Every structure is written in structure tokens, then in C-alpha cells.
Amino acid sequence: MSNFVTIFAGVLIALALIFFAWWMIVGAEGVYLGRRTVIFLYDLYANRYDNVKNYLPEFEHALIAYPLMEAIAPYKAPLVLDVATGTGRIPIALLNHKDFQGRVIGVDLSRRMLHQAALKLDGYLDRASLIWWSAEDLPFADNTFDVVTCLESLEFMTNPKAVLEEMARVLRPGGIVLTTRRINTRFMPGKVWTEDEMRKLLDSFDIDPLADEVWQHDYNKVWGRKRGESSYTGTRPLGEVLRCPACPQSLMVEDEDGYWYCEDCRARARIGDDGVLELYKLET
Ligand SMILES: C[S@@+](CC[C@H](N)C(=O)[O-])C[C@H]1O[C@@H](n2cnc3c(N)ncnc32)[C@H](O)[C@@H]1O
């Protein structure tokens, strides 16, 4: 009998450990194991991501690009930052909108997700830029962007509040933020917020919450506007807004050898063959 109890307890513990490991890696996408694990998993998964998500262009237009354009109307040429752009969902949706005349900068820490984005944005890279860099310390000055977006990603950040704060920092007063709030979710302590918690969080970063809209099974869309007013930044070349991560007061400049460099400290970053700016491999 006691052997049976021991074996039964052993099986239960083994199953619990297997479930815990599954939840850590698959359920929570590695977020409690640190940023490196999250990015490792996205790198691994990058070339299957779009097939699994299977976003339909009509829905992307109707539910993302169209309402974004409405939110900034009648202006048509905003400077947009997409944080954790992944395979370029927001850039693609906006650039396919007939009225969009702006520029989109997509930032992500998974080089392979960005490679997928670059393949899709081939031919658009005069109006879109992809930067290999982290969401936690965006390489832009305060109050730069007309619109800042971040879809389906905050809960996979090791410090989602810090990312939201950083998004608010680079958004100009009067600018629009569009992000998502995970709902119906698996257990993810510290990573998901109620509608009320999200409102308070946005408010604490000077963002007036505008709407928390039902969107998909797992996500609501969350809209906000940064308090205050300022004039549109508008379509600008990357060289007018990209700061050097090593000395953030300085702008970076593109040279003819496929590098961006800082005029002050001479740190430089290469442009990959696919057009992605590899700021993460900054040579100082
Ligand atoms: C679920 S995907 C969402 C991608 C895209 N926004 C979309 O809606 O399809 C999450 C993305 O967050 C990125 N990510 C996770 N942590 C990050 C971080 N700390 N900095 C930048 N990107 C990050 C991942 O590489 C991945 O591309």
C-alpha cells in the first residue's frame, strides 16, 4: 500500500512539474524566465508566426488601420511608432490604407520576427523603418510621435508598466496611443490588468483613457490620448528622430556604407541585408 502511495505521489509531482514547465514556456511564453527567453522563443517561432495567427487583411484594415486613421483625422501623415512590431502588423495595415501618408517605425527585440516584417515590407522601406531594439528604452526623444502602438505584447514584457511609461514618454502631447489589454487569460500574475487598473495606469502616465473596446477572444483594444496639445510631428526621416542609445542627446546619421552612426560618440550600427537597422549590435 505504501509503495502505491509513493508511486502515486511521484506521478502527481511529475505531472505537476510537467504542467508547470509547459505553462512557463508555452502558456506564459517564457515571460517569467526573463527577456532572453521570451525573445529566444519568438526567434524560434518567427517563420511560423503569421501562419498561426492568420490575420485577415480585411479585418486588419477595418479594425486597426481604419480606426487609427479616424483617430487622427483629418491629418493623414502621422509619425507612428509601433512597439514590439513583430512581423510588421501595424506597418503593413497602415501602409495598405489608401489615405495613410505617414511614416511608421517598428521596434522589436526579436531579429527573426523583424526579418519576417522586412520581407513583407520590401518595397515600402522608404516609408517604414524596422529597428532591432528593446521596448524598455526607446531610442527617441520625449514627445516625438503622433501615434504610438503596441499590440498583443505588453504581457510578454518583463516589466510591462515600464514599457507603457516609455511609450507615453515618446508620444507627443495630444498624440494617440493604441495598445491591447489581455482578457479571458490564462493565469499570468503581474502581466494582465482589469479595465480599471489599465485606466489608472494610463492616467498615471499622463494618458487620458479614451476607450477599452472588445476586440478578440483574448484582447481588448485600449485607446488613449496624451494630455496637452502640441503640433503634429508628421512624416520625418528616421535621421531626424533616432537617438544614439549610448548618448541619447545625439541624433544618429546614415552613412553610405550601410551604417547608422552617432555624430558625437561615433557608436555605429549596421543595416542588415534585409533592411533592418541592427541597433542592438551597436559598436561603441
Ligand atoms: C505576440 S507578438 C506581437 C507582435 C505584433 N505586435 C502583433 O500584434 O502581431 C509579441 C512581440 O513582442 C516582442 N517583444 C517581447 N519582448 C520585447 C521587448 N522587451 N522589447 C521589444 N520587443 C519585445 C516579441 O519579439 C514579439 O515580436
Ligand as a Chemical Component Dictionary entry (heavy atoms), coordinates in Angstrom:
data_LIG
# 
_chem_comp.id                   LIG 
_chem_comp.type                 NON-POLYMER 
_chem_comp.pdbx_formal_charge   0 
_chem_comp.three_letter_code    LIG 
# 
loop_
_chem_comp_atom.comp_id 
_chem_comp_atom.atom_id 
_chem_comp_atom.alt_atom_id 
_chem_comp_atom.type_symbol 
_chem_comp_atom.charge 
_chem_comp_atom.model_Cartn_x 
_chem_comp_atom.model_Cartn_y 
_chem_comp_atom.model_Cartn_z 
_chem_comp_atom.pdbx_ordinal 
LIG C1  C1  C 0  2.702  38.394 -29.695 1  
LIG S1  S1  S 1  3.966  39.237 -30.565 2  
LIG C2  C2  C 0  3.050  40.627 -31.163 3  
LIG C3  C3  C 0  3.638  41.208 -32.405 4  
LIG C4  C4  C 0  2.771  42.278 -33.087 5  
LIG N1  N1  N 0  2.606  43.443 -32.237 6  
LIG C5  C5  C 0  1.430  41.724 -33.494 7  
LIG O1  O1  O 0  0.404  42.169 -32.976 8  
LIG O2  O2  O -1 1.423  40.817 -34.350 9  
LIG C6  C6  C 0  4.965  39.907 -29.271 10 
LIG C7  C7  C 0  6.211  40.612 -29.764 11 
LIG O3  O3  O 0  6.823  41.276 -28.656 12 
LIG C8  C8  C 0  8.219  41.257 -28.880 13 
LIG N2  N2  N 0  8.884  41.558 -27.614 14 
LIG C9  C9  C 0  8.803  40.879 -26.451 15 
LIG N3  N3  N 0  9.540  41.488 -25.501 16 
LIG C10 C10 C 0  10.092 42.583 -26.087 17 
LIG C11 C11 C 0  10.922 43.636 -25.622 18 
LIG N4  N4  N 0  11.325 43.669 -24.359 19 
LIG N5  N5  N 0  11.296 44.613 -26.479 20 
LIG C12 C12 C 0  10.862 44.580 -27.772 21 
LIG N6  N6  N 0  10.069 43.616 -28.273 22 
LIG C13 C13 C 0  9.681  42.638 -27.434 23 
LIG C14 C14 C 0  8.459  39.848 -29.398 24 
LIG O4  O4  O 0  9.702  39.725 -30.031 25 
LIG C15 C15 C 0  7.281  39.689 -30.339 26 
LIG O5  O5  O 0  7.600  40.086 -31.644 27 
# 
loop_
_chem_comp_bond.comp_id 
_chem_comp_bond.atom_id_1 
_chem_comp_bond.atom_id_2 
_chem_comp_bond.value_order 
_chem_comp_bond.pdbx_ordinal 
LIG C1  S1  SING 1  
LIG S1  C2  SING 2  
LIG S1  C6  SING 3  
LIG C2  C3  SING 4  
LIG C3  C4  SING 5  
LIG C4  N1  SING 6  
LIG C4  C5  SING 7  
LIG C5  O1  DOUB 8  
LIG C5  O2  SING 9  
LIG C6  C7  SING 10 
LIG C7  O3  SING 11 
LIG C7  C15 SING 12 
LIG O3  C8  SING 13 
LIG C8  N2  SING 14 
LIG C8  C14 SING 15 
LIG N2  C9  SING 16 
LIG N2  C13 SING 17 
LIG C9  N3  DOUB 18 
LIG N3  C10 SING 19 
LIG C10 C11 SING 20 
LIG C10 C13 DOUB 21 
LIG C11 N4  SING 22 
LIG C11 N5  DOUB 23 
LIG N5  C12 SING 24 
LIG C12 N6  DOUB 25 
LIG N6  C13 SING 26 
LIG C14 O4  SING 27 
LIG C14 C15 SING 28 
LIG C15 O5  SING 29 
# 
